[in-house]
Amino acid sequence: MLSLTVETKSWMHKLPVPLKLGLLCLATLLMLPVTNWMIALAAMATVAALYLTAGWAFAQVGITRLKPLVYLVGLIFIYHVVTGRIEEGLTISLKLFAMVSLANLVTMTSRLDDMMAVVETLSKPLHRVGLPPRTLGLAMGLVIRFTPVFLKKGELLNEAWRARSAKRASPRLLVPLALGALDDADYVADALRARGGLSSAEEIKK
């Protein structure tokens, strides 16, 4: 698994993680109802400026991590062009890119264990309905950690396909990709069980 935190310190690293997650949620809620592409473009420009305030090297790392998103946004925009809804497609594409870029910025400037701690704290009331906060925090951490691994495996499968065929990558690649993800999940589950599972802090203290 990979660490998403960039060690090059910036002013954003010093901000409390709860504050950054709260601002991320607020910004996302504000961007969702936007229907004007110019406003969406301004939001994207603001996020880009935030990356640059941390330095060009930091921004380059962010751009590299966002490359897989370009293909998804491109497909969404092409679909809207084909259906004759260019302005709507541009707005949706810019909003999506801005929101994901902002979320990526938070993960790049926050320690994963700090984000997991916030999730655990916020989910404590759910313990009454049978959802352990520690489990929810760990689940969030695993999703964040495994996302770049999953994308990397997709790239490797795509490269292997291109090395053997001149045709475009087939949707059938999703099958080995999904099976690989399930194998990884099994390995992680076995590792967790070998270390005592997801015992609560109270059980560990006892």
N, CA and C of each residue as an Amber inpcrd file, in Angstrom:
protein
   618
   0.8390000  -1.1980000   0.0000000   0.0000000   0.0000000   0.0000000
   0.8710000   1.2440000   0.0000000   0.3340000   2.3130000  -0.5230000
   1.0960000   3.5390000  -0.6880000   0.6450000   4.6020000   0.2960000
   1.5680000   5.4530000   0.6690000   1.2270000   6.6000000   1.4960000
   0.9270000   7.7730000   0.5810000  -0.2060000   8.4450000   0.7940000
  -0.6050000   9.5340000  -0.0810000  -0.1260000  10.8880000   0.4210000
   0.3740000  10.9430000   1.6390000   0.8110000  12.2070000   2.2040000
   2.1390000  12.6280000   1.5930000   2.2130000  13.8760000   1.1380000
   3.4550000  14.4190000   0.5980000   4.2370000  15.0370000   1.7510000
   5.4590000  14.5890000   1.9300000   6.2480000  15.0100000   3.0890000
   6.7510000  16.4480000   2.9750000   6.7970000  16.9910000   1.7470000
   7.2180000  18.3840000   1.5800000   6.2160000  19.2890000   2.2880000
   6.6660000  19.9360000   3.3440000   5.7610000  20.6940000   4.1960000
   5.2890000  21.9820000   3.5260000   4.0430000  22.3180000   3.7550000
   3.4620000  23.5630000   3.2680000   2.5510000  24.1120000   4.3620000
   1.9990000  25.2910000   4.1070000   1.1060000  25.8870000   5.1060000
  -0.1390000  25.0370000   5.3190000  -0.5110000  24.2560000   4.2970000
  -1.7010000  23.4080000   4.4310000  -1.4670000  22.2140000   5.3480000
  -0.2140000  21.7710000   5.4510000   0.1020000  20.6710000   6.3640000
  -0.1520000  21.0740000   7.8120000  -0.0330000  22.3630000   8.0990000
  -0.1640000  22.8400000   9.4810000  -1.6160000  22.9960000   9.9220000
  -2.5430000  23.0060000   8.9710000  -3.9530000  23.1580000   9.3270000
  -4.4750000  21.8840000   9.9920000  -5.3540000  22.0010000  10.9750000
  -5.9330000  20.8130000  11.6170000  -6.7210000  19.9830000  10.6040000
  -6.5810000  18.6760000  10.6900000  -7.2650000  17.7860000   9.7560000
  -8.7860000  17.9440000   9.8280000  -9.3890000  18.0440000  11.0210000
 -10.8520000  18.2520000  11.0620000 -11.2870000  19.4970000  10.2970000
 -10.4890000  20.5630000  10.3790000 -10.8180000  21.7920000   9.6490000
 -10.7620000  21.5590000   8.1480000  -9.7160000  20.8540000   7.6850000
  -9.5800000  20.6160000   6.2440000 -10.7100000  19.7330000   5.7210000
 -11.0750000  18.7110000   6.4860000 -12.1710000  17.8440000   6.0550000
 -13.5020000  18.5930000   6.0730000 -13.6730000  19.4510000   7.0550000
 -14.8930000  20.2430000   7.1200000 -15.0030000  21.2070000   5.9500000
 -13.9020000  21.8810000   5.6160000 -13.8930000  22.8000000   4.4740000
 -14.1030000  22.0430000   3.1620000 -13.5550000  20.8260000   3.0860000
 -13.7580000  19.9990000   1.8930000 -15.2320000  19.6760000   1.7070000
 -15.8920000  19.2710000   2.7890000 -17.3320000  18.9700000   2.7230000
 -18.1300000  20.2040000   2.3300000 -17.7840000  21.3470000   2.9160000
 -18.4940000  22.5820000   2.6140000 -18.3020000  22.9850000   1.1510000
 -17.0590000  22.9180000   0.6750000 -16.7790000  23.2790000  -0.7200000
 -17.5170000  22.3540000  -1.6860000 -17.5710000  21.0720000  -1.3560000
 -18.2720000  20.1080000  -2.2110000 -19.7600000  20.4190000  -2.2740000
 -20.3500000  20.7280000  -1.1210000 -21.7750000  21.0610000  -1.0850000
 -22.0780000  22.3400000  -1.8760000 -21.1540000  23.2850000  -1.8460000
 -21.3500000  24.5290000  -2.5780000 -21.2040000  24.3370000  -4.0870000
 -20.3440000  23.3960000  -4.4930000 -20.0980000  23.1930000  -5.9170000
 -21.1520000  22.3210000  -6.5830000 -21.7750000  21.4340000  -5.8300000
 -22.7340000  20.5010000  -6.4260000 -23.8730000  21.1820000  -7.1850000
 -24.4950000  22.2280000  -6.6370000 -25.6140000  22.8430000  -7.3710000
 -25.2020000  23.7910000  -8.4960000 -23.9260000  24.0200000  -8.7010000
 -23.4600000  24.9540000  -9.7340000 -23.8340000  24.4430000 -11.1260000
 -24.4160000  25.3340000 -11.9310000 -24.8080000  24.9730000 -13.3010000
 -24.1570000  25.8730000 -14.3550000 -23.3620000  26.8350000 -13.9130000
 -22.6810000  27.7450000 -14.8260000 -21.2280000  27.3160000 -14.9860000
 -20.8080000  27.0930000 -16.2340000 -19.4540000  26.5800000 -16.4600000
 -18.3760000  27.5910000 -16.0590000 -18.7040000  28.8660000 -16.0990000
 -17.7220000  29.8800000 -15.7280000 -17.4440000  29.8440000 -14.2180000
 -18.4970000  29.5990000 -13.4400000 -18.3100000  29.4650000 -11.9950000
 -17.5020000  28.2010000 -11.6880000 -17.8060000  27.1250000 -12.4150000
 -17.0650000  25.8730000 -12.2280000 -15.5980000  26.0620000 -12.6070000
 -15.3440000  26.8230000 -13.6640000 -13.9660000  27.1040000 -14.0770000
 -13.2420000  27.9220000 -13.0150000 -13.9390000  28.8830000 -12.4230000
 -13.3410000  29.6920000 -11.3560000 -12.9920000  28.8170000 -10.1510000
 -13.8630000  27.8450000  -9.8400000 -13.5990000  26.9270000  -8.7320000
 -12.3640000  26.0770000  -9.0270000 -12.2560000  25.6090000 -10.2860000
 -11.1050000  24.8070000 -10.6790000  -9.8340000  25.6280000 -10.6100000
  -9.9040000  26.8830000 -11.0230000  -8.7330000  27.7640000 -10.9740000
  -8.3060000  28.0240000  -9.5290000  -9.2770000  28.1380000  -8.6440000
  -8.9620000  28.3510000  -7.2270000  -8.2390000  27.1510000  -6.6370000
  -8.7180000  25.9650000  -6.9770000  -8.0630000  24.7450000  -6.4870000
  -6.6460000  24.6520000  -7.0440000  -6.4730000  24.9790000  -8.3240000
  -5.1340000  24.9530000  -8.9340000  -4.2050000  25.9360000  -8.2270000
  -4.7340000  27.0940000  -7.8590000  -3.9260000  28.0890000  -7.1530000
  -3.4960000  27.5730000  -5.7850000  -4.3720000  26.8140000  -5.1280000
  -4.0250000  26.2440000  -3.8230000  -2.8550000  25.2650000  -3.9530000
  -2.8660000  24.4780000  -5.0190000  -1.7420000  23.5620000  -5.2680000
  -0.4470000  24.3530000  -5.4390000  -0.5090000  25.4180000  -6.2100000
   0.6950000  26.1910000  -6.5100000   1.2430000  26.9200000  -5.2890000
   0.3670000  27.2420000  -4.3140000   0.8560000  27.9170000  -3.1160000
   1.7920000  27.0180000  -2.3050000   1.7240000  25.7120000  -2.5390000
   2.6010000  24.7760000  -1.8390000   3.8970000  24.5260000  -2.6020000
   4.0470000  25.1580000  -3.7660000   5.2680000  24.9870000  -4.5430000
   5.0330000  24.1780000  -5.8060000   5.8730000  24.4100000  -6.8090000
   5.7050000  23.7320000  -8.0990000   5.9310000  22.2250000  -7.9800000
   6.8990000  21.8060000  -7.1710000   7.1600000  20.3730000  -7.0110000
   5.9300000  19.6770000  -6.4220000   5.3090000  20.3120000  -5.4450000
   4.0960000  19.7610000  -4.8280000   2.9820000  19.6690000  -5.8710000
   2.8200000  20.7230000  -6.6700000   1.7760000  20.7360000  -7.6910000
   1.9980000  19.6340000  -8.7230000   3.2580000  19.3630000  -9.0690000
   3.5540000  18.3090000 -10.0360000   3.1320000  16.9480000  -9.5190000
   3.3670000  16.7070000  -8.2250000   2.9310000  15.4360000  -7.6320000
   1.4110000  15.3270000  -7.7130000   0.7350000  16.4300000  -7.4190000
  -0.7180000  16.4280000  -7.4920000  -1.2270000  16.1480000  -8.8920000
  -0.5870000  16.7560000  -9.8960000  -0.9800000  16.5320000 -11.2910000
  -0.8010000  15.0660000 -11.6730000   0.2950000  14.4850000 -11.2390000
   0.5640000  13.0740000 -11.5460000  -0.5210000  12.1680000 -10.9650000
  -0.9260000  12.4650000  -9.7510000  -1.9320000  11.6300000  -9.0920000
  -3.3260000  11.8180000  -9.6870000  -3.5360000  12.9200000 -10.3630000
  -4.8500000  13.1970000 -10.9450000  -4.9690000  12.7320000 -12.3850000
  -3.9000000  12.1930000 -12.9560000  -3.9360000  11.7720000 -14.3610000
  -5.0570000  10.7750000 -14.6680000  -5.2770000   9.7460000 -13.8040000
  -6.3760000   8.8110000 -14.1200000  -7.7320000   9.5000000 -14.2060000
  -7.8970000  10.5890000 -13.4600000  -9.1720000  11.3100000 -13.4830000
  -9.4160000  11.9890000 -14.8280000  -8.3410000  12.3430000 -15.5200000
  -8.4740000  13.0300000 -16.8090000  -9.2590000  12.1750000 -17.7920000
  -8.9890000  10.8550000 -17.8140000  -9.6770000   9.9630000 -18.7430000
 -11.1690000   9.8920000 -18.4320000 -11.5000000   9.8060000 -17.1530000
 -12.9080000   9.7390000 -16.7630000 -13.6330000  11.0270000 -17.1320000
 -13.0350000  12.1540000 -16.7940000 -13.6490000  13.4450000 -17.1140000
 -13.7600000  13.6200000 -18.6330000 -12.7440000  13.1490000 -19.3570000
 -12.7810000  13.2320000 -20.8140000 -13.9460000  12.4490000 -21.4050000
 -14.1840000  11.2550000 -20.8770000 -15.3020000  10.4360000 -21.3560000
 -16.6420000  11.1080000 -21.0740000 -16.7590000  11.6960000 -19.8860000
 -18.0060000  12.3880000 -19.5290000 -18.2540000  13.5610000 -20.4750000
 -17.1900000  14.3100000 -20.7680000 -17.3380000  15.4740000 -21.6390000
 -17.6840000  15.0430000 -23.0680000 -17.0160000  14.0000000 -23.5530000
 -17.2900000  13.5080000 -24.9120000 -18.7390000  13.0460000 -25.0390000
 -19.2300000  12.3710000 -24.0120000 -20.6310000  11.9220000 -24.0290000
 -21.5860000  13.1020000 -24.1780000 -21.3280000  14.1720000 -23.4370000
 -22.2030000  15.3390000 -23.5010000 -22.0590000  16.0650000 -24.8370000
 -20.8640000  16.0230000 -25.4290000 -20.6850000  16.6240000 -26.7550000
 -21.5090000  15.8570000 -27.7820000 -21.4380000  14.5300000 -27.7150000
 -22.1840000  13.6880000 -28.6560000 -23.6870000  13.9040000 -28.5190000
 -24.1570000  14.1040000 -27.2990000 -25.5930000  14.2910000 -27.0630000
 -26.0190000  15.7490000 -27.2050000 -25.0990000  16.6100000 -27.6200000
 -25.4390000  17.9960000 -27.8700000 -25.6000000  18.8640000 -26.6430000
 -24.9660000  18.4700000 -25.5260000 -25.0620000  19.2500000 -24.2830000
 -23.6540000  19.6690000 -23.8430000 -23.0170000  20.4310000 -24.6990000
 -21.6140000  20.7860000 -24.4830000 -21.4230000  21.5990000 -23.2050000
 -22.2430000  22.6250000 -23.0200000 -22.0760000  23.4980000 -21.8450000
 -22.3150000  22.7270000 -20.5430000 -23.3170000  21.8610000 -20.5620000
 -23.5900000  21.0400000 -19.3750000 -22.4270000  20.0880000 -19.1010000
 -21.8970000  19.4900000 -20.1540000 -20.7730000  18.5760000 -19.9940000
 -19.5380000  19.2800000 -19.4730000 -19.3100000  20.5060000 -19.9490000
 -18.1590000  21.2810000 -19.4860000 -18.2980000  21.6190000 -18.0010000
 -19.5150000  21.9940000 -17.6040000 -19.7550000  22.3290000 -16.1950000
 -19.5390000  21.1230000 -15.2990000 -20.1060000  19.9870000 -15.6870000
 -19.9800000  18.7660000 -14.8860000 -18.5190000  18.3350000 -14.8040000
 -17.8180000  18.3890000 -15.9250000 -16.4170000  17.9660000 -15.9560000
 -15.5510000  18.8470000 -15.0560000 -15.7570000  20.1610000 -15.1420000
 -14.9740000  21.0800000 -14.3150000 -15.2870000  20.8970000 -12.8290000
 -16.5650000  20.7180000 -12.5030000 -16.9500000  20.5170000 -11.1040000
 -16.3430000  19.2310000 -10.5580000 -16.4440000  18.1640000 -11.3290000
 -15.9060000  16.8850000 -10.8850000 -14.4010000  16.9710000 -10.6660000
 -13.7200000  17.5940000 -11.6160000 -12.2690000  17.7130000 -11.5020000
 -11.8860000  18.5750000 -10.3050000 -12.6350000  19.6530000 -10.0800000
 -12.3420000  20.5400000  -8.9580000 -12.5600000  19.8340000  -7.6260000
 -13.6520000  19.0900000  -7.4890000 -13.9610000  18.4250000  -6.2200000
 -12.9690000  17.3110000  -5.9060000 -12.6460000  16.5080000  -6.9170000
 -11.6840000  15.4190000  -6.6920000 -10.2900000  15.9920000  -6.4380000
  -9.9350000  17.0510000  -7.1500000  -8.6270000  17.6800000  -6.9370000
  -8.5180000  18.2330000  -5.5240000  -9.6040000  18.8050000  -5.0230000
  -9.6030000  19.3390000  -3.6680000  -9.4750000  18.2180000  -2.6390000
 -10.1660000  17.1140000  -2.8830000 -10.0500000  15.9650000  -1.9840000
  -8.6320000  15.4010000  -2.0070000  -8.0340000  15.3680000  -3.2020000
  -6.6550000  14.9060000  -3.3350000  -5.6980000  15.8200000  -2.5820000
  -5.9840000  17.1140000  -2.6020000  -5.1570000  18.0840000  -1.8870000
  -5.1950000  17.8310000  -0.3810000  -6.3620000  17.4740000   0.1200000
  -6.5010000  17.1730000   1.5570000  -5.6920000  15.9300000   1.9210000
  -5.7760000  14.8940000   1.1010000  -5.0250000  13.6680000   1.4070000
  -3.5210000  13.8790000   1.2930000  -3.1080000  14.7820000   0.3950000
  -1.6830000  15.0450000   0.2210000  -1.0910000  15.8350000   1.3890000
  -1.9290000  16.5520000   2.1140000  -1.4330000  17.4020000   3.1970000
  -1.8840000  16.9210000   4.5740000  -2.4350000  15.6990000   4.6500000
  -2.9320000  15.1770000   5.9240000  -2.4330000  13.7560000   6.1410000
  -2.0810000  13.4500000   7.3660000  -1.6880000  12.0810000   7.7020000
  -2.9290000  11.1930000   7.7200000  -2.7770000   9.9880000   7.2100000
  -3.9090000   9.0860000   7.1120000  -4.4790000   8.7440000   8.4870000
  -3.6030000   8.5210000   9.4810000  -4.1100000   8.1640000  10.8060000
  -4.9040000   9.3090000  11.4280000  -4.5420000  10.5570000  11.0810000
  -5.3040000  11.7040000  11.5830000  -6.7020000  11.7340000  10.9650000
  -6.7980000  11.4200000   9.6680000  -8.1070000  11.3980000   9.0150000
  -8.9580000  10.2490000   9.5590000  -8.3290000   9.1110000   9.8180000
  -9.0580000   7.9860000  10.3900000  -9.5840000   8.3320000  11.7780000
  -8.7880000   9.0710000  12.5390000  -9.2110000   9.4690000  13.8830000
 -10.4400000  10.3730000  13.8190000 -10.4850000  11.2610000  12.8210000
 -11.6530000  12.1420000  12.6610000 -12.8960000  11.3220000  12.3420000
 -12.7510000  10.3470000  11.4420000 -13.8890000   9.4970000  11.0710000
 -14.3730000   8.7120000  12.2810000 -13.4420000   8.1800000  13.0580000
 -13.8210000   7.4310000  14.2530000 -14.5900000   8.3070000  15.2350000
 -14.1220000   9.5220000  15.4180000 -14.7910000  10.4410000  16.3510000
 -16.1970000  10.7840000  15.8850000 -16.3420000  11.0850000  14.5940000
 -17.6490000  11.4620000  14.0610000 -18.6350000  10.3020000  14.0260000
 -18.1210000   9.0890000  13.9370000 -19.0050000   7.9270000  13.8240000
 -19.3010000   7.2560000  15.1630000 -18.8570000   7.8390000  16.2620000
 -19.1290000   7.2440000  17.5780000 -20.6150000   7.0440000  17.8550000
 -21.4900000   8.0010000  17.4660000 -22.9300000   7.7620000  17.7040000
 -23.4710000   6.5280000  16.9970000 -22.8170000   6.1140000  15.8950000
 -23.2900000   4.9480000  15.1460000 -23.0200000   3.6420000  15.8760000
 -22.1960000   3.7020000  16.9200000 -21.9000000   2.4940000  17.6860000
 -23.1710000   1.9140000  18.3050000 -24.1460000   2.7810000  18.5810000
 -25.4000000   2.3270000  19.1860000 -26.2280000   1.4580000  18.2490000
 -25.9900000   1.6110000  16.9440000 -26.7430000   0.7960000  15.9770000
 -25.8820000  -0.3280000  15.4150000 -24.7760000  -0.6090000  16.0830000
 -23.9520000  -1.7560000  15.7050000 -22.8440000  -1.4890000  14.7140000
 -22.4800000  -0.2250000  14.5050000 -21.3880000   0.1070000  13.5820000
 -20.2000000   0.6180000  14.3840000 -19.1780000  -0.2250000  14.5900000
 -18.0130000   0.1770000  15.3910000 -17.2540000   1.3320000  14.7310000
 -17.0110000   2.4160000  15.4380000 -16.2840000   3.5540000  14.8660000
 -14.9020000   3.1830000  14.3500000 -14.2070000   2.3140000  15.0670000
 -12.8530000   1.9290000  14.6530000 -12.8810000   1.2090000  13.3060000
 -13.9090000   0.3950000  13.0880000 -14.0400000  -0.3080000  11.8230000
 -14.2900000   0.6600000  10.6730000 -15.1440000   1.6540000  10.9210000
 -15.4380000   2.6430000   9.8830000 -14.2000000   3.4640000   9.5450000
 -13.4270000   3.8360000  10.5800000 -12.2050000   4.5900000  10.3370000
 -11.2000000   3.7920000   9.5270000 -11.0680000   2.5060000   9.8770000
 -10.1410000   1.6480000   9.1440000 -10.6020000   1.4540000   7.7060000
 -11.9090000   1.2990000   7.5090000 -12.4420000   1.1130000   6.1560000
 -12.1250000   2.3240000   5.2870000 -12.2990000   3.5160000   5.8390000
 -11.9710000   4.7340000   5.0910000 -10.4830000   4.7740000   4.7490000
  -9.6470000   4.4050000   5.7150000  -8.2100000   4.4070000   5.4740000
  -7.8040000   3.4210000   4.3840000  -8.4320000   2.2430000   4.3900000
  -8.0970000   1.2350000   3.3840000  -8.5190000   1.6870000   1.9840000
  -9.6780000   2.3420000   1.8930000 -10.1270000   2.8440000   0.5900000
  -9.1290000   3.8530000   0.0330000  -8.6830000   4.7810000   0.8860000
  -7.7320000   5.7990000   0.4420000  -6.4050000   5.1710000   0.0560000
  -5.9470000   4.2170000   0.8590000  -4.6440000   3.6040000   0.5900000
  -4.6550000   2.7260000  -0.6520000  -5.7660000   2.0150000  -0.8710000
  -5.7940000   1.0570000  -1.9620000  -6.1750000   1.6820000  -3.3030000
  -6.7110000   2.8860000  -3.3030000  -7.1060000   3.5140000  -4.5690000
  -5.9330000   3.6390000  -5.5410000  -4.7700000   4.1950000  -5.1290000
  -3.6540000   4.2700000  -6.0850000  -3.1240000   2.8990000  -6.4980000
  -3.2050000   1.9250000  -5.5860000  -2.7730000   0.5650000  -5.9340000
  -3.6850000  -0.0200000  -7.0040000  -4.9780000   0.1740000  -6.8240000
  -5.9690000  -0.3220000  -7.7870000  -5.7500000   0.3150000  -9.1610000
  -5.5260000   1.6310000  -9.1780000  -5.2920000   2.3280000 -10.4450000
  -4.0050000   1.8570000 -11.1120000  -2.9720000   1.6120000 -10.3000000
  -1.6990000   1.1570000 -10.8470000  -1.8410000  -0.2260000 -11.4820000
  -2.5990000  -1.0980000 -10.8380000  -2.8100000  -2.4240000 -11.4060000
  -3.5940000  -2.3360000 -12.7150000  -4.5300000  -1.3780000 -12.7740000
  -5.2560000  -1.1740000 -14.0290000  -4.3290000  -0.7390000 -15.1470000
  -3.3810000   0.1420000 -14.8240000  -2.4070000   0.5910000 -15.8230000
  -1.5380000  -0.5690000 -16.2960000  -1.1060000  -1.4250000 -15.3710000
  -0.2670000  -2.5630000 -15.7390000  -1.0130000  -3.5460000 -16.6400000
  -2.2850000  -3.7760000 -16.3290000  -3.0910000  -4.6630000 -17.1750000
  -3.2640000  -4.0570000 -18.5730000  -3.4600000  -2.7590000 -18.6250000
  -3.6170000  -2.0740000 -19.9080000  -2.3370000  -2.1600000 -20.7330000
  -1.1940000  -1.9800000 -20.0730000   0.0920000  -2.0800000 -20.7660000
   0.3360000  -3.4970000 -21.2670000  -0.0270000  -4.4930000 -20.4550000
   0.1320000  -5.8880000 -20.8720000  -0.7420000  -6.1910000 -22.0880000
  -1.9470000  -5.6260000 -22.1200000  -2.8450000  -5.8250000 -23.2590000
  -2.2440000  -5.2090000 -24.5290000  -1.7230000  -3.9900000 -24.4030000
  -1.1580000  -3.3010000 -25.5600000   0.0690000  -4.0210000 -26.0970000
   0.8150000  -4.6770000 -25.2110000   2.0120000  -5.4070000 -25.6380000
   1.6520000  -6.6510000 -26.4470000   0.4050000  -7.1190000 -26.2990000
  -0.0120000  -8.3510000 -26.9720000  -1.0240000  -8.1210000 -28.0800000
  -1.5580000  -6.8920000 -28.1610000  -2.5780000  -6.6370000 -29.1710000
  -2.5180000  -5.1840000 -29.6320000  -2.8120000  -4.9810000 -30.9090000
  -2.8340000  -3.6290000 -31.4540000  -4.1900000  -2.9640000 -31.2320000
  -5.1590000  -3.7430000 -30.7810000  -6.5000000  -3.2140000 -30.5410000
  -6.5550000  -2.4640000 -29.2140000  -7.6470000  -1.7300000 -29.0390000
  -7.8610000  -1.0370000 -27.7780000  -8.0640000  -2.0350000 -26.6480000
  -7.7930000  -1.5730000 -25.4550000  -7.9950000  -2.4390000 -24.2930000
  -9.4540000  -2.8540000 -24.2060000  -9.6800000  -4.1280000 -23.9620000
 -11.0290000  -4.6680000 -23.9100000 -11.6370000  -4.5000000 -22.5220000
 -12.9710000  -4.3220000 -22.4500000 -13.6430000  -4.2720000 -21.1420000
 -13.4450000  -5.5470000 -20.3350000 -13.0020000  -6.6210000 -21.0180000
 -12.7580000  -7.8730000 -20.3060000 -11.6370000  -7.7520000 -19.2820000
 -10.8240000  -6.6880000 -19.4030000  -9.7610000  -6.4610000 -18.4200000
 -10.3330000  -6.1690000 -17.0390000 -11.5990000  -5.7670000 -16.9910000
 -12.2220000  -5.4940000 -15.7020000 -12.3310000  -6.7510000 -14.8530000
 -12.4180000  -7.9010000 -15.5120000 -12.5490000  -9.1610000 -14.7620000
 -11.2740000  -9.4650000 -13.9660000 -10.0790000  -9.5190000 -14.5990000
  -8.8730000  -9.7620000 -13.8000000  -8.5860000  -8.6410000 -12.8050000
  -8.9780000  -7.4120000 -13.1600000  -8.7770000  -6.3020000 -12.2350000
  -9.6290000  -6.4850000 -10.9840000 -10.8840000  -6.8890000 -11.1770000
 -11.7710000  -7.1200000 -10.0420000 -11.3020000  -8.3040000  -9.2100000
 -10.8460000  -9.3630000  -9.8810000 -10.3490000 -10.5370000  -9.1480000
  -9.0970000 -10.1920000  -8.3430000  -8.2390000  -9.3550000  -8.9200000
  -7.0500000  -8.9220000  -8.1920000  -7.4040000  -8.1100000  -6.9650000
  -8.4320000  -7.2610000  -7.0870000  -8.8790000  -6.4640000  -5.9380000
  -9.4350000  -7.3630000  -4.8400000 -10.1610000  -8.4140000  -5.2390000
 -10.6960000  -9.3550000  -4.2490000  -9.5750000 -10.1280000  -3.5510000
  -8.5470000 -10.5010000  -4.3210000  -7.3960000 -11.1770000  -3.7160000
  -6.7120000 -10.2760000  -2.6890000  -6.5220000  -9.0120000  -3.0550000
  -5.9050000  -8.0610000  -2.1180000  -6.7430000  -7.9280000  -0.8470000
  -8.0650000  -7.8960000  -1.0160000  -8.9540000  -7.7910000   0.1450000
  -8.8030000  -9.0080000   1.0500000  -8.6630000 -10.1910000   0.4380000
  -8.4750000 -11.4110000   1.2310000  -7.1660000 -11.3730000   2.0060000
  -6.0990000 -10.8950000   1.3600000  -4.7970000 -10.8030000   2.0250000
  -4.8550000  -9.8510000   3.2180000  -5.5160000  -8.7080000   3.0220000
  -5.6290000  -7.7360000   4.1040000  -6.4600000  -8.3080000   5.2480000
  -7.5500000  -9.0080000   4.9080000  -8.3910000  -9.6170000   5.9360000
  -7.6120000 -10.6500000   6.7380000  -6.8080000 -11.4700000   6.0390000
  -5.9880000 -12.4680000   6.7360000  -4.9660000 -11.7950000   7.6480000
  -4.3650000 -10.6980000   7.1580000  -3.3750000  -9.9830000   7.9680000
  -4.0210000  -9.3830000   9.2130000  -5.2330000  -8.8500000   9.0680000
  -5.9320000  -8.2780000  10.2100000  -6.2980000  -9.3510000  11.2330000
  -6.7680000 -10.4900000  10.7340000  -7.1110000 -11.5890000  11.6450000
  -5.8750000 -12.0910000  12.3830000  -4.7440000 -12.1410000  11.6800000
  -3.5090000 -12.6040000  12.3120000  -3.0330000 -11.6730000  13.4120000
  -3.4870000 -10.4260000  13.3440000  -3.0850000  -9.4290000  14.3490000
  -4.1670000  -9.1530000  15.3830000  -5.1710000 -10.0290000  15.4120000
  -6.2070000  -9.8870000  16.4320000  -7.5010000  -9.2980000  15.9370000
  -7.6090000  -9.0120000  14.6340000  -8.8410000  -8.4800000  14.0890000
  -9.0630000  -7.0320000  14.4610000 -10.3210000  -6.6370000  14.4840000
 -10.6750000  -5.2480000  14.7580000 -11.2250000  -5.0920000  16.1740000
 -10.4740000  -5.5640000  17.1180000 -10.9130000  -5.4300000  18.5050000
 -10.9760000  -3.9580000  18.8720000 -11.9580000  -3.6100000  19.6300000
 -12.0950000  -2.2310000  20.0490000 -11.0220000  -1.8700000  21.0380000
 -10.8240000  -0.5830000  21.2310000  -9.7840000  -0.1200000  22.1630000
 -10.0910000  -0.6060000  23.5740000 -11.3870000  -0.6770000  23.9220000
 -11.7560000  -1.1240000  25.2450000 -11.3600000  -2.5790000  25.4740000
 -11.5580000  -3.4120000  24.4220000 -11.2030000  -4.8250000  24.5290000
  -9.6950000  -4.9900000  24.6550000  -8.9480000  -4.1470000  23.9240000
  -7.4880000  -4.2530000  23.9830000  -7.0010000  -3.9040000  25.3820000
  -7.6070000  -2.8750000  25.9990000  -7.1950000  -2.4740000  27.3190000
  -7.4380000  -3.5760000  28.3450000  -8.5510000  -4.3130000  28.1370000
  -8.8360000  -5.3920000  29.0750000  -7.8170000  -6.5160000  28.9650000
